[in-house]
Amino acid sequence: MATQLTKDSSDRSPESDQKSAAAPRRRLRAVNREQQIIDEAVSFFAEKGFSGQTRELGARLGITQPLLYRYFPTKRDLIERVFNEVYLNLESPDWSNLLTDRSRPLHDRFCDFYGAYSDMTYRYEWIRIFMFAALMGEKLNRRYTQLVEKKILTPMCDELRHYCDQPSIEEKPIRQLELDHIWVMHGGLFYYAIRKHIYHGRVSKDFPAIVSRAVAVMLAGSKAISAQASYQTTNG
């Protein structure tokens, strides 16, 4: 219940109004304060890059820099936590099912996957933080690309092999050339988000159509390459 005022509001002086306006935010539980810092840090670093000062971040949060350091003793600790929040914690268990459910056409599976993936990753904060980190030579980006290659692109390679009647990755290890082929499609769709959020360029609003075309080209190309390889093997 709100505390009763002892004075009518008309009796308050300008000085008291200023003090009220400058009053600190209400005390939060530690876990809530930590999440508040993380959420604001994501927006802050997306706007300023990792060279942004924690003092300015604290001012945006309405807290002191020493209080911020109680939760994150160094700026590096905060950056690591932001990276985990934005990238490493986003993997969805549905992604694997979308990619590997062979009861559905491969074109539909890949399209549905990129619809779900883009909803979570092709966002303003995600793209800008990723690019800022890359320009600074952060190891964080390499960790993420390794995760993408293992959790997304490798299963895609296996599904493409099945689609083209080729041996599974358990029977025959993936070549770097195959991974790079998938990276071309994956990177092309990623560049759509870069053009939108980094360059602020004009992009089509029909992203599903873009994905559908990219996937169709990938599947047709993979079939053609597979057929050519089989022909060369058969005819020496």
C-alpha positions as CSV (number, residue, x, y, z in Angstrom):
1,M,0.0,0.0,0.0
2,A,1.3,3.5,-0.9
3,T,2.5,5.6,2.1
4,Q,0.1,8.5,3.0
5,L,1.5,12.0,2.2
6,T,1.7,14.3,5.2
7,K,1.4,17.4,3.0
8,D,-0.8,18.3,0.1
9,S,1.1,18.1,-3.1
10,S,0.6,21.8,-3.7
11,D,2.8,22.5,-0.6
12,R,5.8,20.8,-2.1
13,S,8.8,23.0,-3.0
14,P,10.6,22.8,-6.3
15,E,13.6,21.4,-4.4
16,S,11.5,18.5,-3.1
17,D,10.3,17.9,-6.6
18,Q,13.9,17.7,-7.9
19,K,14.8,15.3,-5.1
20,S,11.9,13.2,-5.9
21,A,12.8,13.1,-9.6
22,A,16.4,12.2,-8.7
23,A,15.4,9.4,-6.3
24,P,17.0,6.1,-7.1
25,R,15.1,3.2,-8.5
26,R,13.5,0.8,-6.2
27,R,15.7,-2.0,-4.8
28,L,15.5,-5.2,-6.9
29,R,16.3,-8.7,-5.9
30,A,19.8,-9.8,-6.9
31,V,18.6,-12.1,-9.6
32,N,16.3,-9.5,-11.1
33,R,19.0,-6.8,-10.9
34,E,21.4,-9.1,-12.7
35,Q,19.0,-9.8,-15.5
36,Q,18.2,-6.1,-15.8
37,I,21.9,-5.4,-16.3
38,I,22.2,-8.1,-18.9
39,D,19.2,-6.9,-20.8
40,E,20.3,-3.3,-20.9
41,A,23.9,-4.4,-21.7
42,V,22.7,-6.3,-24.8
43,S,21.0,-3.1,-26.1
44,F,23.9,-0.9,-25.0
45,F,26.7,-3.0,-26.7
46,A,24.5,-3.4,-29.9
47,E,24.4,0.4,-30.1
48,K,27.9,1.4,-28.9
49,G,30.0,-1.7,-29.5
50,F,32.2,-3.3,-26.9
51,S,34.2,-0.1,-26.5
52,G,31.2,1.4,-24.7
53,Q,32.0,2.4,-21.2
54,T,30.4,0.6,-18.2
55,R,30.0,4.0,-16.5
56,E,27.6,5.0,-19.2
57,L,25.9,1.7,-19.0
58,G,25.4,2.2,-15.3
59,A,23.9,5.7,-15.9
60,R,21.4,4.2,-18.3
61,L,20.5,1.7,-15.7
62,G,20.2,4.2,-13.0
63,I,22.9,2.4,-10.9
64,T,26.4,3.2,-9.8
65,Q,29.4,1.6,-11.5
66,P,30.5,0.0,-8.2
67,L,27.0,-1.7,-8.0
68,L,27.4,-3.0,-11.6
69,Y,30.8,-4.4,-10.7
70,R,29.2,-6.3,-7.7
71,Y,27.4,-8.4,-10.3
72,F,30.1,-8.4,-13.0
73,P,33.6,-7.8,-11.5
74,T,35.1,-7.0,-14.9
75,K,33.8,-5.7,-18.2
76,R,35.1,-9.0,-19.7
77,D,32.7,-10.9,-17.4
78,L,29.8,-8.8,-18.6
79,I,30.7,-9.2,-22.3
80,E,30.9,-13.0,-21.8
81,R,27.5,-13.1,-20.2
82,V,26.0,-11.0,-22.9
83,F,27.5,-13.3,-25.5
84,N,26.0,-16.3,-23.7
85,E,22.6,-14.6,-23.5
86,V,22.5,-13.5,-27.1
87,Y,24.1,-16.6,-28.8
88,L,24.9,-19.7,-26.8
89,N,21.6,-19.9,-25.0
90,L,19.5,-19.6,-28.1
91,E,19.8,-23.1,-29.4
92,S,16.3,-24.6,-29.7
93,P,15.7,-28.4,-29.4
94,D,13.2,-28.0,-32.2
95,W,15.9,-27.1,-34.7
96,S,17.3,-30.6,-34.8
97,N,13.8,-32.0,-35.4
98,L,13.1,-29.5,-38.2
99,L,16.3,-30.5,-40.0
100,T,16.2,-34.3,-39.6
101,D,12.6,-35.3,-39.8
102,R,12.7,-37.4,-43.0
103,S,9.0,-37.8,-43.1
104,R,8.9,-34.3,-44.6
105,P,10.4,-33.0,-47.9
106,L,13.9,-31.6,-47.4
107,H,13.0,-28.3,-49.0
108,D,10.2,-27.7,-46.4
109,R,12.5,-28.7,-43.5
110,F,15.3,-26.3,-44.4
111,C,12.8,-23.5,-45.0
112,D,11.0,-24.1,-41.7
113,F,14.4,-24.2,-39.9
114,Y,15.5,-20.9,-41.3
115,G,12.2,-19.4,-40.4
116,A,12.7,-20.4,-36.8
117,Y,16.4,-19.6,-36.8
118,S,16.0,-16.1,-38.3
119,D,13.2,-15.2,-35.8
120,M,15.8,-15.8,-33.0
121,T,19.0,-14.5,-34.6
122,Y,18.4,-12.1,-37.4
123,R,17.5,-9.3,-34.9
124,Y,19.0,-5.9,-34.5
125,E,20.9,-6.7,-31.3
126,W,22.1,-10.1,-32.4
127,I,23.5,-9.0,-35.7
128,R,25.2,-5.8,-34.5
129,I,26.8,-7.5,-31.4
130,F,28.1,-10.3,-33.6
131,M,29.7,-7.8,-36.1
132,F,31.2,-5.7,-33.3
133,A,32.7,-8.8,-31.8
134,A,34.1,-9.9,-35.2
135,L,35.8,-6.5,-35.8
136,M,37.5,-6.7,-32.4
137,G,38.8,-10.2,-33.1
138,E,36.8,-11.8,-30.3
139,K,37.1,-15.5,-29.7
140,L,33.3,-15.4,-29.0
141,N,32.5,-15.4,-32.7
142,R,34.7,-18.4,-33.4
143,R,32.9,-20.2,-30.6
144,Y,29.6,-19.4,-32.2
145,T,30.6,-20.4,-35.7
146,Q,32.0,-23.7,-34.4
147,L,28.6,-24.3,-32.7
148,V,26.8,-23.5,-36.0
149,E,29.0,-25.9,-37.9
150,K,28.5,-28.7,-35.4
151,K,24.8,-28.3,-34.6
152,I,23.4,-26.9,-37.8
153,L,25.6,-27.3,-40.9
154,T,26.8,-30.9,-40.2
155,P,23.2,-32.2,-39.9
156,M,22.4,-30.3,-43.1
157,C,25.3,-32.0,-44.9
158,D,24.0,-35.4,-43.7
159,E,20.5,-34.6,-44.9
160,L,21.8,-33.4,-48.3
161,R,23.7,-36.7,-48.7
162,H,20.5,-38.7,-48.0
163,Y,18.6,-36.5,-50.5
164,C,21.3,-37.2,-53.1
165,D,21.5,-41.0,-52.3
166,Q,25.1,-40.6,-51.0
167,P,26.7,-42.3,-47.9
168,S,25.9,-40.9,-44.5
169,I,28.5,-38.9,-42.6
170,E,28.9,-42.0,-40.3
171,E,30.0,-44.0,-43.3
172,K,32.0,-41.3,-45.0
173,P,33.5,-38.2,-43.1
174,I,32.3,-34.8,-44.3
175,R,34.8,-33.0,-46.5
176,Q,35.5,-29.3,-45.9
177,L,34.2,-28.6,-49.5
178,E,30.8,-29.9,-48.4
179,L,30.7,-27.7,-45.4
180,D,31.8,-24.7,-47.4
181,H,29.0,-25.4,-49.9
182,I,26.5,-25.2,-47.0
183,W,28.2,-22.1,-45.6
184,V,27.5,-20.3,-48.9
185,M,23.8,-20.7,-48.5
186,H,23.9,-20.1,-44.7
187,G,26.1,-17.0,-45.2
188,G,24.0,-15.6,-48.0
189,L,20.9,-15.6,-45.8
190,F,22.9,-14.1,-42.9
191,Y,24.0,-11.3,-45.2
192,Y,20.4,-10.4,-45.7
193,A,20.3,-9.5,-42.0
194,I,23.6,-7.6,-42.3
195,R,22.2,-5.5,-45.1
196,K,19.1,-4.8,-43.1
197,H,20.6,-4.1,-39.6
198,I,24.2,-2.9,-40.4
199,Y,23.9,-1.1,-43.7
200,H,20.2,-0.2,-43.2
201,G,19.8,-1.1,-46.9
202,R,16.6,-1.9,-48.8
203,V,15.7,-5.6,-48.5
204,S,12.7,-7.6,-49.5
205,K,10.0,-8.0,-46.9
206,D,9.3,-11.5,-48.1
207,F,12.1,-13.4,-46.3
208,P,10.3,-16.8,-46.6
209,A,10.5,-16.4,-50.4
210,I,14.2,-15.6,-50.2
211,V,14.8,-18.7,-48.1
212,S,12.7,-20.9,-50.4
213,R,14.7,-19.8,-53.5
214,A,18.1,-20.2,-51.7
215,V,17.1,-23.7,-50.5
216,A,15.8,-24.7,-54.0
217,V,19.0,-23.6,-55.6
218,M,21.0,-25.6,-53.0
219,L,19.0,-28.8,-53.5
220,A,19.1,-28.6,-57.3
221,G,22.8,-27.8,-57.3
222,S,23.6,-30.7,-54.9
223,K,21.6,-33.1,-57.1
224,A,23.5,-32.0,-60.1
225,I,26.9,-32.2,-58.5
226,S,26.1,-35.6,-57.1
227,A,24.9,-36.9,-60.5
228,Q,28.1,-35.5,-62.2
229,A,30.3,-37.2,-59.6
230,S,28.5,-40.5,-60.0
231,Y,28.8,-40.3,-63.8
232,Q,32.6,-39.6,-63.6
233,T,33.0,-42.5,-61.2
234,T,31.1,-44.9,-63.4
235,N,32.8,-43.8,-66.6
236,G,36.3,-43.6,-65.3
